[in-house]
Amino acid sequence: MRKAGPFLALAAAETCSLSGTRLSTIAIPWLVLSTTGSPVLTGVTAMMEMLPYVVAKALGGPLIDRVGAKRIAIVCDSVSVAVVALVPLLDFFGLLGMPVLLPAVFAMGVLRGPSDAAKQAMVPDIARLANVPLERVTGVASAIERLASTAGAAGAGALIGLIGPGQALLVNAATFAAAALIVAVGIPDMRRTPELSGARPAERPSYLDDLREGWRFLRGDAVLVSIVVMVAITNLLDQAYHAVLLPVWTRDSGHGPELLGAMFAAFAGASIAGAAIAAAIGERMPRLIVYTVAFLLTGFPRFLVTALDAPLGLVFTTLAIGGFASGFLNPILSAVIFERIPKPLTGRVIALNTALCFALIPFGGLVGGALISTIGLAAALLLTGFAYLVATLFPLALKSFRGFDRAVADVGASVSRR
């Protein structure tokens, strides 16, 4: 049980922070959409959080390896409490306009990026402490992530309908506080990069040297590059769908935030079952086949049913099937990524990898808003759905992607500095 303690603590911290984040991803777009009525401004607001999130996440990698993942996670989550709580406070006094909201959202992104990267960088060490396969740890982590998303989405819709989107963010601030406390108490200090801890200050490589080393390793691995490109494109399209296309579809269909939260919850809730199965048998599953089938089910169909204004029953069924399939994706992709990175480079490579995967997300809301303004909602849904299908199947044509199905041994092996 002692070996499982740090993993349970990380899981609990992730549950808190992800639940709050899911709440904010519904509350903030709905706040902007309900006050301005503008899909474009809704997309701009989403970009103002995600752009600094991506940059801060990429630049935070060397600090995670030097300072330690635990310290970075605690500091960023603690400061996030004050930043997020500022929004409902200003909203209560009637002082929350776009000139105030945008800088606050920007600060949220700056803090959340390094915090998320730090928690992700803890996973390989925690897997070794628990003595279990990476697929099992990433599968359980993914199931917890989906559970948190489900609870956050379902609760967000009801909470926003009850007290409004601005005041609902008080719950988000509380979740950040809980996450910081859990990490501080429940997770031991993770070992820093060995060569840094024993080196004299004059011998230590610079921050930029660390960043460049992580970049060289990442770009030299063809499988990691293929994953980054594919995930970056699908994340762009998912952001357009979640931040603009689906909220506008919900509003235009005559519904409110309760339905929007219920749809997010249906997708995330079904994905818990998929992630749980992946956690149980992930190391025995054929990775490439599972990847292909899962993306075929989780991508285009959900765009299609909303574009056709299908009955709500069919929409929810499609979201549930897509969510179940998506539950298999993160455990497999995460295991492939973690097992290819040497331990001394974990922080910086994981941070760069996830930052690049998120690099196009800041523009997803803008793309969604621009498409609606130019070709209409239905056509925008169909176009983004087709692009999603192409992006997920294209890597299968690349010879280098065949390495996806082969496990890499000795992930803890050290690497030499050039």
C-alpha positions as CSV (number, residue, x, y, z in Angstrom):
1,M,0.0,0.0,0.0
2,R,2.9,2.3,0.7
3,K,4.1,1.9,-2.8
4,A,0.7,2.9,-4.1
5,G,0.5,6.0,-1.9
6,P,2.2,8.4,-4.3
7,F,0.2,7.2,-7.2
8,L,-3.1,7.6,-5.3
9,A,-2.0,11.1,-4.3
10,L,-1.2,12.0,-7.9
11,A,-4.5,10.6,-9.0
12,A,-6.4,12.6,-6.3
13,A,-4.5,15.8,-7.2
14,E,-5.3,15.2,-10.9
15,T,-8.9,14.6,-10.1
16,C,-9.2,17.9,-8.3
17,S,-7.3,20.0,-10.9
18,L,-8.9,18.4,-13.9
19,S,-12.4,18.7,-12.5
20,G,-11.9,22.4,-11.9
21,T,-10.3,22.8,-15.4
22,R,-13.3,21.1,-17.0
23,L,-15.6,23.5,-15.2
24,S,-13.7,26.5,-16.4
25,T,-13.6,25.2,-20.0
26,I,-17.4,25.4,-19.9
27,A,-17.9,28.4,-17.7
28,I,-15.6,30.8,-19.4
29,P,-16.8,30.3,-23.0
30,W,-20.4,30.4,-21.8
31,L,-19.7,33.6,-19.9
32,V,-18.3,35.3,-23.0
33,L,-21.0,33.9,-25.3
34,S,-23.8,34.9,-23.0
35,T,-22.5,38.4,-22.4
36,T,-21.3,39.3,-25.9
37,G,-23.2,36.9,-28.2
38,S,-20.0,36.6,-30.3
39,P,-18.5,33.3,-31.4
40,V,-15.4,35.2,-32.5
41,L,-14.8,36.7,-29.0
42,T,-15.5,33.3,-27.5
43,G,-12.7,31.9,-29.6
44,V,-10.3,34.8,-28.8
45,T,-10.9,34.2,-25.1
46,A,-10.0,30.5,-25.5
47,M,-6.9,31.5,-27.4
48,M,-5.8,33.9,-24.6
49,E,-5.6,31.0,-22.2
50,M,-4.2,28.3,-24.4
51,L,-1.5,30.3,-26.1
52,P,0.4,31.1,-22.9
53,Y,-0.4,27.6,-21.6
54,V,1.5,26.1,-24.5
55,V,4.5,28.4,-24.3
56,A,4.8,28.2,-20.5
57,K,4.5,24.4,-20.7
58,A,7.3,24.2,-23.2
59,L,9.6,26.6,-21.4
60,G,8.9,25.0,-18.0
61,G,10.5,21.6,-18.9
62,P,14.1,22.4,-17.9
63,L,12.9,23.9,-14.6
64,I,11.0,20.7,-13.8
65,D,14.2,18.7,-14.3
66,R,16.2,21.2,-12.2
67,V,13.9,22.3,-9.4
68,G,11.7,19.2,-9.3
69,A,8.2,18.4,-10.5
70,K,6.7,18.5,-7.1
71,R,7.8,22.0,-6.3
72,I,6.6,23.4,-9.7
73,A,3.2,21.7,-9.3
74,I,2.7,23.1,-5.8
75,V,3.8,26.7,-6.6
76,C,1.7,27.0,-9.9
77,D,-1.4,25.5,-8.4
78,S,-1.2,27.7,-5.3
79,V,-0.9,30.9,-7.3
80,S,-3.7,29.7,-9.6
81,V,-6.0,29.8,-6.6
82,A,-5.7,33.6,-6.3
83,V,-5.8,34.2,-10.1
84,V,-9.0,32.1,-10.7
85,A,-10.7,33.5,-7.6
86,L,-10.2,37.0,-8.9
87,V,-12.7,36.4,-11.7
88,P,-15.8,35.6,-9.6
89,L,-14.8,38.4,-7.2
90,L,-14.8,41.0,-10.0
91,D,-18.0,39.5,-11.4
92,F,-19.7,39.9,-8.1
93,F,-18.9,43.6,-8.0
94,G,-19.9,44.1,-11.7
95,L,-16.3,44.9,-12.7
96,L,-15.7,41.9,-15.0
97,G,-15.5,43.0,-18.6
98,M,-13.4,41.7,-21.5
99,P,-10.4,44.0,-20.8
100,V,-10.2,42.4,-17.3
101,L,-11.2,38.9,-18.2
102,L,-8.6,38.4,-21.0
103,P,-5.5,39.2,-18.8
104,A,-6.9,36.9,-16.0
105,V,-7.4,34.1,-18.5
106,F,-3.9,34.7,-19.8
107,A,-2.5,34.3,-16.3
108,M,-4.5,31.1,-15.8
109,G,-2.8,29.6,-18.9
110,V,0.7,30.7,-17.8
111,L,0.3,28.9,-14.5
112,R,-1.6,25.8,-15.6
113,G,1.0,24.8,-18.3
114,P,4.0,24.1,-16.1
115,S,1.7,22.6,-13.4
116,D,0.3,20.0,-15.9
117,A,3.7,19.3,-17.3
118,A,5.1,18.7,-13.8
119,K,2.3,16.2,-12.9
120,Q,2.9,14.4,-16.2
121,A,6.6,14.2,-15.5
122,M,6.0,12.4,-12.2
123,V,4.3,9.4,-14.0
124,P,7.4,7.3,-14.9
125,D,8.9,7.5,-11.4
126,I,5.5,6.7,-9.8
127,A,5.1,3.7,-12.1
128,R,8.5,2.4,-11.0
129,L,7.6,2.9,-7.3
130,A,4.4,0.9,-7.8
131,N,6.3,-1.7,-10.0
132,V,3.6,-1.8,-12.6
133,P,3.6,-1.4,-16.4
134,L,3.3,2.1,-17.8
135,E,0.1,1.1,-19.7
136,R,-1.5,0.3,-16.4
137,V,-0.5,3.5,-14.7
138,T,-1.4,5.6,-17.7
139,G,-4.6,3.7,-18.1
140,V,-5.6,4.3,-14.5
141,A,-4.6,7.9,-14.8
142,S,-6.6,8.3,-18.0
143,A,-9.7,6.7,-16.3
144,I,-9.3,9.2,-13.4
145,E,-8.9,12.0,-15.9
146,R,-12.1,11.0,-17.6
147,L,-13.9,10.6,-14.3
148,A,-12.8,14.1,-13.3
149,S,-13.9,15.5,-16.7
150,T,-17.3,13.8,-16.3
151,A,-17.9,15.1,-12.8
152,G,-16.6,18.5,-13.8
153,A,-18.7,18.7,-16.9
154,A,-21.9,17.5,-15.3
155,G,-21.4,19.7,-12.3
156,A,-20.4,22.7,-14.4
157,G,-23.6,22.7,-16.4
158,A,-25.8,22.6,-13.3
159,L,-23.6,25.0,-11.3
160,I,-23.5,27.6,-14.1
161,G,-27.3,27.3,-14.5
162,L,-27.7,27.9,-10.8
163,I,-25.3,30.7,-9.9
164,G,-23.9,31.9,-13.3
165,P,-20.6,31.2,-15.1
166,G,-18.6,33.8,-13.3
167,Q,-19.4,32.7,-9.7
168,A,-19.0,29.0,-10.7
169,L,-15.2,29.6,-11.0
170,L,-15.0,29.8,-7.2
171,V,-15.2,26.0,-7.3
172,N,-12.3,25.9,-9.8
173,A,-10.2,28.0,-7.4
174,A,-11.0,25.5,-4.6
175,T,-9.9,22.5,-6.7
176,F,-6.5,24.1,-7.4
177,A,-6.0,24.6,-3.6
178,A,-6.9,21.0,-3.0
179,A,-4.5,19.8,-5.7
180,A,-1.6,21.8,-4.3
181,L,-2.2,20.4,-0.8
182,I,-2.5,16.8,-1.9
183,V,0.8,17.0,-3.9
184,A,2.6,18.6,-1.0
185,V,1.5,16.0,1.5
186,G,1.2,12.8,-0.5
187,I,4.0,12.7,-3.1
188,P,7.7,12.4,-2.2
189,D,10.3,14.6,-3.7
190,M,11.2,13.2,-7.1
191,R,14.9,12.8,-8.0
192,R,16.3,15.7,-10.1
193,T,18.5,15.1,-13.1
194,P,21.5,13.2,-11.7
195,E,24.1,15.1,-13.6
196,L,22.8,18.4,-12.3
197,S,22.5,17.4,-8.6
198,G,26.2,16.4,-8.4
199,A,27.7,19.1,-10.5
200,R,29.3,22.3,-9.4
201,P,27.5,25.5,-10.5
202,A,30.2,26.4,-13.0
203,E,29.8,22.9,-14.6
204,R,26.1,22.9,-14.9
205,P,24.7,23.4,-18.4
206,S,22.6,26.5,-19.0
207,Y,18.8,26.5,-19.1
208,L,19.0,27.0,-22.9
209,D,21.4,24.0,-23.2
210,D,18.8,21.9,-21.4
211,L,16.0,23.1,-23.6
212,R,18.0,22.4,-26.7
213,E,18.9,18.9,-25.6
214,G,15.3,18.1,-25.0
215,W,14.4,19.4,-28.5
216,R,17.2,17.4,-30.2
217,F,16.0,14.2,-28.6
218,L,12.3,14.8,-29.5
219,R,12.9,15.7,-33.1
220,G,15.2,12.7,-33.5
221,D,12.5,10.2,-32.7
222,A,10.3,9.6,-35.7
223,V,7.5,8.0,-33.7
224,L,7.3,10.9,-31.3
225,V,7.3,13.4,-34.1
226,S,4.4,11.6,-35.8
227,I,2.4,11.5,-32.6
228,V,3.0,15.2,-32.0
229,V,1.8,16.2,-35.5
230,M,-1.3,14.1,-35.4
231,V,-2.3,15.0,-31.8
232,A,-1.6,18.8,-32.5
233,I,-4.0,18.7,-35.4
234,T,-6.8,16.8,-33.6
235,N,-6.4,19.0,-30.6
236,L,-6.9,22.0,-32.8
237,L,-10.1,20.5,-34.1
238,D,-11.3,19.3,-30.7
239,Q,-10.8,22.8,-29.3
240,A,-12.9,24.3,-32.1
241,Y,-15.6,21.8,-31.3
242,H,-15.6,22.2,-27.6
243,A,-15.0,25.9,-27.3
244,V,-17.2,27.2,-30.1
245,L,-18.9,24.7,-32.4
246,L,-20.8,22.7,-29.7
247,P,-21.7,25.7,-27.5
248,V,-23.1,27.6,-30.5
249,W,-25.0,24.4,-31.7
250,T,-26.4,24.1,-28.2
251,R,-27.5,27.7,-28.1
252,D,-28.9,27.7,-31.6
253,S,-30.9,24.5,-30.8
254,G,-32.7,26.3,-28.0
255,H,-30.9,24.7,-25.1
256,G,-28.7,26.0,-22.2
257,P,-25.5,25.2,-20.4
258,E,-27.1,22.2,-18.7
259,L,-27.3,20.3,-22.0
260,L,-23.8,21.4,-22.9
261,G,-22.4,20.0,-19.7
262,A,-24.5,16.8,-20.1
263,M,-23.0,16.2,-23.6
264,F,-19.5,16.7,-22.3
265,A,-20.3,14.3,-19.4
266,A,-21.7,11.6,-21.7
267,F,-18.5,11.6,-23.8
268,A,-16.2,11.7,-20.8
269,G,-18.2,9.3,-18.7
270,A,-18.2,6.6,-21.4
271,S,-14.5,7.0,-21.8
272,I,-13.9,5.9,-18.2
273,A,-14.9,2.4,-19.2
274,G,-12.5,2.4,-22.1
275,A,-9.6,3.7,-20.0
276,A,-10.4,1.1,-17.3
277,I,-10.1,-1.7,-19.8
278,A,-6.9,-0.2,-21.2
279,A,-5.5,-0.1,-17.7
280,A,-6.3,-3.7,-17.1
281,I,-5.0,-5.2,-20.4
282,G,-3.3,-2.4,-22.1
283,E,0.2,-4.0,-22.2
284,R,-1.4,-7.0,-24.2
285,M,-3.3,-4.9,-26.7
286,P,-2.1,-4.4,-30.3
287,R,-1.4,-0.7,-30.2
288,L,-1.7,0.2,-33.8
289,I,-5.0,-1.6,-34.3
290,V,-6.5,-0.1,-31.2
291,Y,-5.3,3.3,-32.2
292,T,-6.9,3.1,-35.6
293,V,-10.3,1.8,-34.5
294,A,-10.5,4.1,-31.6
295,F,-9.9,7.2,-33.7
296,L,-12.4,6.1,-36.3
297,L,-15.1,5.9,-33.7
298,T,-14.2,9.0,-31.6
299,G,-13.6,11.5,-34.4
300,F,-15.9,12.1,-37.4
301,P,-19.2,10.6,-36.1
302,R,-19.7,13.2,-33.3
303,F,-19.2,16.1,-35.8
304,L,-21.6,14.5,-38.3
305,V,-24.6,14.0,-35.9
306,T,-24.5,17.6,-34.8
307,A,-24.1,18.9,-38.3
308,L,-27.2,17.0,-39.3
309,D,-29.2,18.2,-36.3
310,A,-29.8,14.6,-35.3
311,P,-32.2,13.8,-32.4
312,L,-30.7,14.2,-29.0
313,G,-30.9,10.5,-28.4
314,L,-28.6,9.8,-31.4
315,V,-26.3,12.6,-30.4
316,F,-25.8,11.2,-26.9
317,T,-25.4,7.6,-28.2
318,T,-22.7,8.8,-30.7
319,L,-20.9,10.7,-28.0
320,A,-21.0,7.7,-25.7
321,I,-19.5,5.4,-28.3
322,G,-16.9,7.9,-29.2
323,G,-16.1,8.5,-25.6
324,F,-15.7,4.8,-24.9
325,A,-13.3,4.5,-27.9
326,S,-11.3,7.6,-26.8
327,G,-10.6,6.0,-23.4
328,F,-8.1,3.6,-25.1
329,L,-6.1,6.4,-26.8
330,N,-4.4,8.3,-23.9
331,P,-3.1,5.2,-22.1
332,I,-1.5,3.8,-25.3
333,L,-0.1,7.1,-26.6
334,S,1.2,8.1,-23.1
335,A,2.9,4.7,-22.6
336,V,4.5,5.0,-26.1
337,I,5.8,8.5,-25.3
338,F,7.0,7.8,-21.7
339,E,8.9,4.6,-22.6
340,R,10.9,6.3,-25.4
341,I,12.3,9.1,-23.1
342,P,15.4,8.5,-21.0
343,K,14.8,9.4,-17.3
344,P,17.2,12.3,-17.1
345,L,15.3,14.1,-19.9
346,T,11.8,13.3,-18.7
347,G,10.8,16.8,-17.6
348,R,12.0,18.7,-20.6
349,V,11.0,16.2,-23.3
350,I,7.5,15.6,-21.8
351,A,7.0,19.4,-21.5
352,L,8.1,20.0,-25.1
353,N,6.1,17.0,-26.4
354,T,2.8,18.1,-24.7
355,A,3.4,21.7,-25.5
356,L,3.8,20.9,-29.2
357,C,0.7,18.7,-29.0
358,F,-1.2,21.7,-27.6
359,A,0.5,24.2,-29.9
360,L,-2.5,24.7,-32.2
361,I,-5.2,24.6,-29.5
362,P,-5.0,28.4,-29.0
363,F,-6.2,28.8,-32.5
364,G,-9.0,26.2,-32.3
365,G,-11.6,28.7,-31.0
366,L,-10.7,31.2,-33.6
367,V,-10.9,28.6,-36.3
368,G,-14.4,27.5,-35.0
369,G,-15.6,31.1,-34.8
370,A,-14.2,32.0,-38.3
371,L,-15.8,28.9,-39.9
372,I,-19.2,29.6,-38.4
373,S,-19.0,33.3,-39.6
374,T,-18.0,32.3,-43.2
375,I,-19.7,29.0,-44.1
376,G,-22.2,28.5,-41.3
377,L,-22.5,26.1,-38.4
378,A,-23.4,22.9,-40.2
379,A,-20.7,23.2,-42.9
380,A,-18.2,24.1,-40.2
381,L,-19.0,20.9,-38.3
382,L,-18.7,18.7,-41.4
383,L,-15.4,20.3,-42.5
384,T,-13.8,20.0,-39.1
385,G,-15.0,16.4,-38.8
386,F,-13.5,15.4,-42.2
387,A,-10.2,17.1,-41.3
388,Y,-10.2,15.1,-38.0
389,L,-10.6,11.9,-40.0
390,V,-7.7,12.7,-42.4
391,A,-5.4,13.8,-39.5
392,T,-5.9,10.5,-37.6
393,L,-5.4,8.2,-40.6
394,F,-2.5,10.0,-42.3
395,P,0.2,8.7,-39.9
396,L,-0.7,5.1,-40.9
397,A,0.8,5.8,-44.3
398,L,4.2,6.7,-42.8
399,K,6.8,4.0,-42.6
400,S,8.3,5.5,-39.5
401,F,5.0,5.2,-37.6
402,R,5.4,1.4,-37.6
403,G,7.7,1.8,-34.5
404,F,4.5,2.8,-32.6
405,D,3.8,-0.9,-32.1
406,R,7.2,-1.8,-30.7
407,A,8.0,-1.2,-27.0
408,V,11.3,0.5,-26.2
409,A,13.4,-1.1,-23.4
410,D,15.6,0.6,-20.8
411,V,13.7,3.9,-20.6
412,G,15.8,4.7,-17.5
413,A,19.0,4.6,-19.3
414,S,21.0,7.7,-19.1
415,V,22.0,9.8,-22.0
416,S,25.2,11.6,-22.7
417,R,25.4,15.3,-23.1
418,R,26.9,16.7,-26.3
